[in-house]
Amino acid sequence: MAYTIEIKQSAKKELLRLPSSIAEKIIGQIRLLADNPRPSGCKKLVGAEHIYRIRINDYRVVYSLFDKQLIIEIIKIGHRKETYR
């Protein structure tokens, strides 16, 4: 069963600010989450119940995973220096 992917408006804005080659790579990885919400290399963030992150080069995608509803909500997309602030 595939998950539904929802992207918060703030994450969409962050994605639009990135260079197109990086944005395309990130979009491709986000699409893959629908079939495999916990790919190898994903990390569960400490102190948060449903929040994970994946790494794409120097960029991070932070997302909430709701297994019962089969929903993935993309919360934040950004460079690794800025993602956790």
Helices and strands as residue ranges (DSSP letters): E 4-7, H 9-17, H 20-33, E 43-44, E 51-56, E 59-66, E 71-79
